Amino acid sequence: MTKVKICGLSTPETLTAAINGGTNFVGLVFYAPSPRHVEIEVASYLAKQVPSNVEVVGLFVNPTDDYLQQVLNEVPLTMIQLHGSETVRRVIEIKKTFNLPVIKALPIETTDDLQNIAPYDGIADWLLFDAKGEALPGGNGIVFDWNILKDYQGQSPYMLAGGLNPNNVADALHILTPDAVDVSSGVESSAGVKSSDKIHSFIQSAKQA
């Protein structure tokens, strides 16, 4: 069964909705320009409410080691998501320094973008394929053509992201067989404001597809 990641959580209520709904990953955003950004103190409180069978993912964009350490000193993350322009070498450095699994997000728009995947495959613990967005590195609600990945096979498990929502996730899963689906803006009532009902609906749709 496809796993589910609910990203950009920022309140106890929506965190609880995601956990009770059966999510496998919860995502906390540590990127100030994002409307889903959470302060370290809030993230610390939220992360400590997450049961041990659910992964707590911290999303970062080109982070320094100092910032990663600052967050990890307070927040019990179990995975690090890199959503910027981090090189393969940087992914390896972060894995080695912090001894946590790393998800590397890669933008997909055309078949030409597939060539950017290979260097990270087998290096990152997970790959996350997201639509290219101009406003933010992720969470833009943009869907890319899923057929681009139809014949993709790699060593690292992958998450499908980019404009997924309760209404289209089943369609995506009829075309592709990702190891997980990732949603953020698709379960919001407005930018950065998650909807418990949409979270439940998304998880149900993804698990039943």
N, C-alpha and C positions, 0 to 999 in steps of 0.2 A: 504493500500500500504506500502511496506517495506521502511523504512527510510534509508538514506545514510549518512555515515560519511566519509569525506575525511581527512585523518590524515597526519601530517608531512608537512603542508604547510609552506612556508617560503618567498614567494615573493608576491607583490601586484597583479601581473598578474595571477598567478595560484589561488590565493584567489578569485579574481574576476571571474575566470572561474568556480570555484566550486559553488560560490553563484549564478551566472547567470545560471548555469546548473541545479540548484534546489537542492543542497545538504541541508540536515537538520542539520548537525553538521560539524564544521571545527575543526581540531585538531592541536594544537601547541605543539611541543615536547620540554620539559625542562629536557633533559637528555644529558649531555655533550658527552658521547661516541657515540651517534647516529649521523649519517650523516644528520639527519633532525633536529638537535638541533637548536633552535633559541635563540639569545640573548634577554634579557628582553626588551631592547629598541625597537628592531624590532618587537617583539611579541606585544608590547603595541601599536605600530602604526597599525599593521595588525588587531588586535582585535577591534580597534576603527572604522574600516571600515565595520564591520560585522553588517548587519541589525538585528533588535531585534527578528525577527522570526527564526533566525539561532542560534543554541547553539555554544558557544565558549568553547571548551574543552582544558584544559591544561593537558598534559600527563607527569606524574612524576614516578620515580622509587625509592621507599623507601625514600621519602622526609622527611626532618625535618620540624617541625612547622615553624622554622625561615625562611627556604627557601620558603616554601609555602607563608608565609606572605610577604616576599620580592617580590615575583612575583605578588601576588594579590594587593600589594600597587600600582603597575604600570599597570597591565594588567587586563582589565575587563572580567575575565573568568566567565562563567555561570555554568560550571561543572568542576569537578576534576576527572581525570582518574589515577588510581593507577595501575601501570604495573609491580610492583616488587613482593616481598614476604611479602607484608603487611598482618598482621593478621586481623581477624575479629574485634578484640579489637581496632586495629589501624584504621580500616575503620570507626568504630563508633566514635572514638576520633576526626578524621579529619572532619567528618560530623558535629559533635557538635561544634568544635572550629571555623570552617570557614563557617558554615551554607550554604553550597552549596551541590547540589546533587553529589554523587560519583558513578563513573563507576569502577568496580573492574575487572581487566583482570585475567583470569585463563587459564593456558596452558592445552591443550587437545592432547593426543597422542593415548591413548588406553581407553577402557571402564573402566579400573581401576581409571582413572582420574575423572570420574563422581562423585566419592564419596567426592571429594574435593569441590564440588559446594555447597552442602546443607548448610554448616555453613554460607555461605555468602548470600544465597538466602533469600530475604526479608529484608536483612540488607543493602546491597548495593542498590542504586537506579536503577542501571543497572548492568548486568553482561556482560563481553565480553569474548568470547571463542576464543582463538588464538592457533596456532600450537606451539609446544615446539621448541625453537630455542636455539642453543648453542652460537651463536655470540652475539645476542642482545635479550633483553626480548620480543621485537616485531619487525615488519618490516623486517623479514627475507625472506619473499616471499615463505614460506613453507606452503603447503596445508596439512591438516589432513583429515582423513576419515570422511566425513560429516555424514555417516550413524550411527556413534557413538551417535550422538545427535538426531537420528530420533524419539525416543520415549520420549525425554526429555520434561518435563513440570515443570515450576517453578513459583514462585510468582513474582520475579523481571523480567522485560523485558530483553531480551538479544540481543547482537550484535554478528554477526558472522564475524570473521576475519581470517587471515592466508592464504596468497597466493592468495587472490581473485584478479581478473583482469577483464577487459572488456569482455574477451573471455569465462570465466568460471563462472561468477557470476550468470548467468541465470540457469546454471546446478545446482549450489548450491541451488538456490531458487526453483527448481523443487523437490528437496529432502527434504529441510527444510523450515520452515516458521519463520525465526527469525524476531524480531521486527525491526532490522536494520542490514545493512551490513557495514563493515568498511574496508577501503582500504588505503594502503600507498605505498609500493614498487610497487604494481601492476599498478599504474598510473604514473610511472617514466620512463624517458629516460635513466637515470643512477642513481646511488645511491644518494638519497637526492635531485634529480633534477626532479621536477614534470613536466608533459606534459599536457598542457591545453586541447589538443585534446583527450588524454586518459581519462582525468577527465570527459569531456563531454560524451565520449563513455561509460564509466563505469556507470555514473548516468543514462543515457538513458537505458542501458541494464538492470540495476537493477529495474528501475521503470516500465519497460515493461514486466518483467518476470512474 
